[in-house]
Amino acid sequence: MELRSDIEPDLKTAENRYPGILKLILDYTAHVDLSGDEDLSVYSQLESELHSITQKNVSQYSMEWWEEEGIEVLAFRIALPDPEKVENLSPEEIEEITFRIENPVIINKDWEEQTFEEQFSLYLDNYYRQFLALNKDK
């Protein structure tokens, strides 16, 4: 089932933001590896730059990407705009969103051969969970 455009994640915006966000995180990681960041001043600058790009509170994300899903997924999650409230969310739409959370699409192609959407389709679970939480009273 297709969802309304105001429900679907804004993957175009995420794709546009992604390269810059990935570079910022990689640059931060390289800085920490070379010079450290004991006072977290460089981290604060990174958070500020990411916020200016996304308008999101990026403190919810762990920059300790090497201990979690990987730097690419972290950059994608930060790049993806937050869900918004919608009007008239139907039971069928809620069912489809729940289905997508529980049954992510697995693409059987090499990473380099996949589109941006295919590369990150497995990582839309947080978006859909946030969407449901935001729209639970609808």
C-alpha positions as CSV (number, residue, x, y, z in Angstrom):
1,M,0.0,0.0,0.0
2,E,1.2,3.5,-0.8
3,L,1.0,6.1,1.8
4,R,0.1,9.7,1.4
5,S,3.0,12.0,0.6
6,D,2.6,13.8,3.9
7,I,3.2,10.5,5.7
8,E,6.1,9.1,3.6
9,P,9.6,10.0,4.8
10,D,11.1,12.9,2.8
11,L,13.9,11.0,1.2
12,K,14.7,13.7,-1.4
13,T,15.6,16.1,1.4
14,A,17.6,13.4,3.2
15,E,19.5,12.6,0.0
16,N,20.4,16.3,-0.5
17,R,21.6,16.7,3.1
18,Y,23.3,13.4,3.4
19,P,26.7,14.1,1.8
20,G,27.3,17.3,3.8
21,I,26.2,15.6,7.0
22,L,28.4,12.6,6.4
23,K,31.4,14.9,5.7
24,L,30.9,16.8,8.9
25,I,30.7,13.6,11.0
26,L,33.8,12.2,9.2
27,D,35.7,15.5,9.8
28,Y,34.7,15.4,13.5
29,T,35.9,11.8,13.8
30,A,39.2,12.6,12.1
31,H,39.7,15.6,14.4
32,V,39.0,13.5,17.5
33,D,41.4,10.8,16.3
34,L,44.2,13.3,15.8
35,S,43.6,15.9,18.5
36,G,40.9,14.6,20.8
37,D,38.1,16.8,22.1
38,E,38.3,16.7,25.8
39,D,36.2,19.8,26.4
40,L,33.7,18.8,23.7
41,S,34.1,22.2,22.0
42,V,34.4,20.6,18.5
43,Y,31.5,18.4,19.3
44,S,29.4,21.4,20.2
45,Q,30.4,23.0,16.9
46,L,29.4,19.8,15.1
47,E,26.0,19.8,16.8
48,S,25.5,23.4,15.9
49,E,26.3,22.9,12.3
50,L,24.1,19.8,12.0
51,H,21.2,21.7,13.7
52,S,21.6,24.6,11.2
53,I,21.3,22.1,8.3
54,T,18.5,20.0,9.7
55,Q,16.7,22.2,12.3
56,K,16.7,19.0,14.4
57,N,17.9,18.5,18.0
58,V,20.8,16.3,17.2
59,S,21.7,15.6,20.8
60,Q,19.3,12.6,20.4
61,Y,22.0,10.9,18.2
62,S,25.1,9.3,19.4
63,M,28.2,10.3,17.5
64,E,29.8,7.1,18.8
65,W,28.7,5.6,15.5
66,W,31.4,2.9,15.5
67,E,29.6,1.3,18.4
68,E,26.2,1.3,16.7
69,E,24.9,1.0,13.2
70,G,27.7,2.8,11.3
71,I,28.5,6.3,10.2
72,E,26.4,6.1,7.0
73,V,23.3,5.2,8.9
74,L,23.9,7.8,11.5
75,A,24.3,10.5,8.8
76,F,21.1,9.2,7.1
77,R,19.1,9.3,10.3
78,I,20.3,12.9,11.0
79,A,19.6,13.9,7.3
80,L,16.1,12.5,7.3
81,P,13.5,15.2,8.2
82,D,11.4,14.5,11.3
83,P,7.8,13.3,10.7
84,E,5.0,15.7,11.0
85,K,1.5,15.6,12.3
86,V,-1.2,14.7,9.8
87,E,-4.9,14.9,9.6
88,N,-7.3,11.9,9.3
89,L,-4.8,9.1,9.8
90,S,-6.8,6.0,8.8
91,P,-6.6,2.5,10.4
92,E,-5.3,1.2,7.1
93,E,-2.4,3.7,7.1
94,I,-1.5,2.8,10.7
95,E,-1.6,-0.9,9.7
96,E,0.7,-0.1,6.7
97,I,3.2,1.8,8.9
98,T,3.3,-0.9,11.5
99,F,3.8,-3.5,8.7
100,R,6.8,-1.4,7.4
101,I,8.3,-1.2,10.8
102,E,8.1,-5.0,11.3
103,N,9.0,-6.0,7.7
104,P,11.7,-3.7,6.4
105,V,12.5,-4.1,2.7
106,I,15.8,-6.0,2.1
107,I,17.5,-5.2,-1.2
108,N,19.6,-7.9,-2.7
109,K,22.1,-5.8,-4.7
110,D,25.6,-4.5,-3.9
111,W,25.6,-1.3,-1.9
112,E,27.1,0.7,-4.8
113,E,24.4,-0.5,-7.2
114,Q,21.5,0.6,-4.9
115,T,19.7,3.9,-5.1
116,F,19.8,6.2,-2.0
117,E,16.3,5.0,-1.1
118,E,17.3,1.3,-1.4
119,Q,20.5,1.8,0.7
120,F,18.6,3.2,3.6
121,S,15.2,1.5,3.3
122,L,16.1,-0.8,6.3
123,Y,16.6,2.3,8.5
124,L,13.2,3.9,8.3
125,D,12.0,2.2,11.5
126,N,12.8,5.1,13.8
127,Y,11.0,7.5,11.4
128,Y,7.9,5.5,11.4
129,R,8.0,5.0,15.2
130,Q,8.3,8.7,15.7
131,F,5.5,9.3,13.2
132,L,3.1,7.0,15.1
133,A,4.1,8.5,18.4
134,L,3.5,12.0,17.0
135,N,0.1,11.0,15.5
136,K,-1.2,8.6,18.2
137,D,-4.1,10.8,19.0
138,K,-5.3,11.2,15.5
